[in-house]
């Protein structure tokens, strides 16, 4: 046995059934939004990972994230904004992060001209 093999510890992998998708609550979203919880850290961790699906025209209400948030757009077009700031768009495979305690939300969908 080489030195590298001697330091490898047994890894425990736990699996759990996928919880059902839940509809985003009206106090946080406008329109139909579906949330799939993907991962949550242990009691001491603030980690929470979810896949959130917005139907056309749906958006979030203005809100804050006390420790910040990172959003990865996996499909479609993401639109985010800090209150009073410019609208930012992001496409698939892009990420945006918000600083702690910033007020963030999404703008209404563009109007047809």
GUGUKE-982022 format. One record per residue (C-alpha): residue number from 1; residue in one letter; chain; x, y, z. Coordinates in Angstrom, 3 decimals, padded with zeros to 6 digits. Example, Ala and Ser with C-alpha at 12.3 -4.5 7.8 and 13.67 -1.06 7.14 Angstrom:
> 1	A	A	012.300	-004.500	007.800
> 2	S	A	013.670	-001.060	007.140
END
This chain:
> 1	X	A	000.000	000.000	000.000
> 2	X	A	001.361	003.399	-000.930
> 3	X	A	001.212	006.452	001.372
> 4	X	A	-001.670	008.024	-000.612
> 5	X	A	-003.827	004.914	-000.165
> 6	X	A	-003.199	004.897	003.579
> 7	X	A	-004.640	008.415	004.024
> 8	X	A	-007.902	007.823	002.109
> 9	X	A	-010.836	007.470	004.493
> 10	X	A	-014.055	005.652	003.764
> 11	X	A	-016.554	007.930	002.056
> 12	X	A	-020.216	007.741	003.026
> 13	X	A	-022.769	008.576	000.362
> 14	X	A	-026.379	008.998	001.386
> 15	X	A	-029.231	008.965	-001.086
> 16	X	A	-032.761	010.139	-000.526
> 17	X	A	-035.842	010.185	-002.704
> 18	X	A	-036.346	013.388	-004.698
> 19	X	A	-038.956	015.543	-002.976
> 20	X	A	-041.848	016.694	-005.170
> 21	X	A	-041.750	020.088	-006.881
> 22	X	A	-043.559	022.780	-004.918
> 23	X	A	-045.305	025.868	-006.231
> 24	X	A	-043.541	029.084	-005.242
> 25	X	A	-045.565	030.998	-002.637
> 26	X	A	-047.506	034.063	-003.836
> 27	X	A	-045.794	036.311	-001.265
> 28	X	A	-042.442	035.671	-003.005
> 29	X	A	-043.423	035.247	-006.662
> 30	X	A	-045.748	036.674	-009.289
> 31	X	A	-046.989	034.078	-011.777
> 32	X	A	-046.325	030.361	-011.723
> 33	X	A	-042.969	029.357	-010.286
> 34	X	A	-041.943	025.797	-009.384
> 35	X	A	-039.175	024.928	-006.915
> 36	X	A	-037.198	021.687	-006.709
> 37	X	A	-035.070	021.397	-003.575
> 38	X	A	-031.751	019.828	-004.548
> 39	X	A	-029.558	020.033	-001.447
> 40	X	A	-029.518	021.493	002.037
> 41	X	A	-026.567	021.680	004.378
> 42	X	A	-026.542	020.201	007.854
> 43	X	A	-027.940	022.202	010.775
> 44	X	A	-024.896	024.484	011.095
> 45	X	A	-024.738	025.236	007.354
> 46	X	A	-026.615	027.964	005.494
> 47	X	A	-026.248	026.055	002.231
> 48	X	A	-029.435	025.602	000.239
> 49	X	A	-029.568	024.592	-003.417
> 50	X	A	-032.753	024.672	-005.483
> 51	X	A	-033.741	024.570	-009.108
> 52	X	A	-036.394	027.236	-009.686
> 53	X	A	-038.469	027.213	-012.862
> 54	X	A	-040.307	030.375	-013.943
> 55	X	A	-043.159	030.193	-016.432
> 56	X	A	-043.245	033.014	-019.014
> 57	X	A	-043.907	036.356	-017.293
> 58	X	A	-043.358	035.006	-013.761
> 59	X	A	-040.932	036.852	-011.485
> 60	X	A	-039.785	037.271	-007.904
> 61	X	A	-040.929	039.904	-005.461
> 62	X	A	-038.347	042.367	-004.110
> 63	X	A	-036.411	040.635	-001.337
> 64	X	A	-033.061	040.437	000.422
> 65	X	A	-030.535	037.676	001.031
> 66	X	A	-028.796	038.343	004.364
> 67	X	A	-025.662	036.406	003.329
> 68	X	A	-025.912	036.967	-000.433
> 69	X	A	-027.029	034.657	-003.223
> 70	X	A	-025.611	033.172	-006.408
> 71	X	A	-027.957	032.425	-009.305
> 72	X	A	-027.025	030.187	-012.236
> 73	X	A	-029.205	030.486	-015.330
> 74	X	A	-029.464	027.040	-016.911
> 75	X	A	-032.003	027.799	-019.636
> 76	X	A	-033.930	030.751	-021.004
> 77	X	A	-033.073	034.325	-020.055
> 78	X	A	-032.542	035.553	-016.505
> 79	X	A	-033.428	039.133	-015.623
> 80	X	A	-032.305	040.563	-012.299
> 81	X	A	-032.065	043.994	-010.784
> 82	X	A	-031.028	045.744	-007.595
> 83	X	A	-033.622	048.240	-006.452
> 84	X	A	-032.952	051.468	-008.330
> 85	X	A	-030.234	049.845	-010.437
> 86	X	A	-030.092	048.829	-014.078
> 87	X	A	-031.790	045.676	-015.340
> 88	X	A	-029.259	042.913	-015.978
> 89	X	A	-029.901	040.023	-018.337
> 90	X	A	-028.102	036.712	-018.325
> 91	X	A	-028.408	033.681	-020.561
> 92	X	A	-027.776	029.970	-020.138
> 93	X	A	-024.646	028.934	-018.268
> 94	X	A	-024.088	032.339	-016.688
> 95	X	A	-024.046	033.254	-013.030
> 96	X	A	-024.749	036.385	-011.033
> 97	X	A	-024.169	037.038	-007.367
> 98	X	A	-025.706	039.500	-004.960
> 99	X	A	-023.980	041.026	-001.982
> 100	X	A	-025.398	040.379	001.484
> 101	X	A	-028.489	042.366	002.421
> 102	X	A	-028.963	043.889	-001.050
> 103	X	A	-032.564	044.250	-002.188
> 104	X	A	-032.992	042.223	-005.375
> 105	X	A	-035.857	041.218	-007.597
> 106	X	A	-036.898	040.893	-011.183
> 107	X	A	-038.423	043.469	-013.434
> 108	X	A	-041.746	042.941	-015.149
> 109	X	A	-041.540	041.273	-018.557
> 110	X	A	-040.934	043.596	-021.509
> 111	X	A	-044.051	044.925	-023.202
> 112	X	A	-044.739	044.161	-026.831
> 113	X	A	-044.275	047.147	-029.115
END
